[in-house]
């Protein structure tokens, strides 16, 4: 009797794991007042299309987007800060990790064809620390990332 119950429990657990792993990744686009959910996001020059599971399409102006998630990567519109701690603009930064109320973000910009990355730490939506060569060895391991030297 115990063997049958154990087999049934293992079967149900395996079935549940397959259900959780088989679902499509839900993407979203967040504006100041609304969140659009879908299975695919297509980012264009001026507009973003959010394709819902039923096939309907929502069109969102790129200037209205404050955050989005696509392919298990989350991006948020945050200030870009120069080495002199001046805000030089705003850009979509990829969320990397969080710990103790601090969030680590990565910003990618292209120099010619080669991507250049900058890392920033934010607390409550405000810049807490800009990661540079001097503090990378002590800050990145705090978030569970091994820095490449």
Secondary structure, 3 states (H helix, E strand, C coil): CHHHHHHHHHHHHHHHHHHHHHCCCCEEEEECCCEEEECEEEECCCEEEEECCCCCEEEEEHHHEEEEEECCEEEEEEEEECCCCCEEEEEEEEEEEEECCEEEEEEEEEECCEEEEEEEEEECCEEEEEECCCCHHHHHHHHCCCCCC
